[in-house]
Amino acid sequence: MIRAMTLDAHGTLIVPTPSVGAVYAEVAAGMGHHRDPAELEAAFLPAFAAVRSRWPVPYGGSEADALRFWDEVVGLTFGSAAPVGIGPACFAAFAEPGRWRVLPGVADLLGWAGARALPTAVISNFDGRLQTILSGLGLRFSAIITSAAVGRAKPDPATMAAACAALGVRPTEILHLGDHPREDGALCAATGARWLPIDPRIGIPVAEVERIVDGRLGSMPRTA
């Protein structure tokens, strides 16, 4: 029986707007450096993957670590011509709610969960900025669990354990919505929570969530 719902943040609830590359270029322009947003966008994912692979706790295992992690990502994205101070400036820019867009279905899902008194929490590889972002976008949750606060990143079961403690449920009583197989899917496989994969290009399938929570789907939980 599903007694609570957890959700990833990036790619499930929210995405950057208009794009990471566009925001980075805007921040750089404000510092007197003009870069092509498309070039920065193309450089971002390889830079992120490279930095992520060498960090023991991806995204940073503390608030200070999170800033250092993203400083490295931004620096590698810009390359040798990176403006001095661009990392912290971009980190601060993405603390602003206006830099994020809420995905389709999120508002309807949270309204439905609220009407059902179904507790909801966020489990995200993120840092303290997330509370401000979600609050500023009008998204409210019973708890917000970040990797920076836990000191572990998904798919580490410690992140799910923190959510369970906050919600007062067992992992097997949780439906987790997330877009990332390696982070969200593997987290559910490790803990016994049910995973509902999310496609950020489409948004939240509210009707499917309702059927799962109401027990109207006979299939086994999807965990990978």
C-alpha positions, -999 to +999 in steps of 0.1 A: +000+000+000+013+034-010+013+058+020+036+086+008+051+099-024+086+112-030+098+131-060+131+141-076+135+178-083+155+185-115+139+168-145+108+158-125+095+189-108+115+216-125+140+223-153+162+253-160+147+281-181+155+289-208+185+266-206+217+262-186+238+276-215+215+307-218+217+314-181+255+309-180+259+333-210+237+359-193+257+358-161+289+361-181+276+390-201+268+408-168+305+404-160+316+418-193+323+385-211+302+375-241+298+338-249+275+318-272+247+302-252+246+272-276+283+266-271+280+267-234+250+244-235+269+219-256+299+220-232+278+217-200+268+180-200+304+167-207+318+191-181+292+179-156+298+143-163+336+147-159+333+165-126+306+141-113+328+111-120+356+123-098+337+135-067+332+109-039+297+125-032+284+138-065+269+173-063+287+178-030+282+162+004+277+195+022+267+231+014+303+242+010+311+211-012+281+219-034+295+253-042+329+238-050+313+211-071+294+235-093+324+259-094+343+231-111+315+223-135+311+259-145+348+264-149+351+234-171+321+244-191+336+278-199+371+264-204+403+284-202+385+317-209+363+314-178+358+348-162+371+352-127+342+344-102+319+330-128+313+297-108+299+314-077+279+338-099+262+310-118+256+291-086+239+321-072+219+327-104+204+292-102+193+299-066+166+322-081+132+306-086+128+325-119+156+305-134+134+274-132+102+262-149+077+239-133+069+209-155+034+200-167+013+180-142+032+191-111+006+215-098-022+191-105-003+162-088+004+182-057-032+194-055-044+159-058-020+146-031-030+175-008-067+166-012-059+130-004-037+140+026-009+120+010+024+131+024+050+142-002+087+148+000+115+157-024+146+136-026+171+154-047+209+155-054+209+192-047+218+217-019+202+244+002+191+265-027+164+240-034+142+251-005+142+287-018+136+276-054+106+254-046+091+278-022+094+306-047+077+285-073+048+278-049+056+241-045+051+229-009+062+195+005+063+178+039+100+175+037+129+184+013+158+160+014+190+171-003+223+153-009+241+182+007+221+178+039+224+140+041+260+139+030+252+112+005+238+113-031+212+092-048+212+062-053+226+059-017+198+044+005+206+070+031+187+096+011+156+074+011+161+066+048+160+104+055+128+108+036+112+078+054+122+092+088+106+126+078+074+110+065+070+082+091+068+054+065+088+025+052+105+025+018+080-002+005+052+023+012+066+050-010+060+058-047+090+077-060+088+098-091+121+105-109+136+108-144+170+093-138+175+055-140+209+055-123+198+078-095+161+073-090+156+039-104+186+025-086+176+041-054+142+023-055+159-010-065+181-007-034+153+002-010+122-015-022+103+017-030+083+018-062+097+039-090+076+057-116+099+070-144+092+105-155+100+120-189+107+157-185+096+163-220+061+152-211+058+159-174+039+141-146+014+114-156-011+123-129-037+097-139-010+069-137+000+081-102-036+080-091-040+045-104-009+033-086-018+049-053-053+036-055-040+001-061-056-002-095-025-015-113-018-051-109+018-051-121+048-055-099+066-024-087+090-010-113+124-005-096+148-003-126 
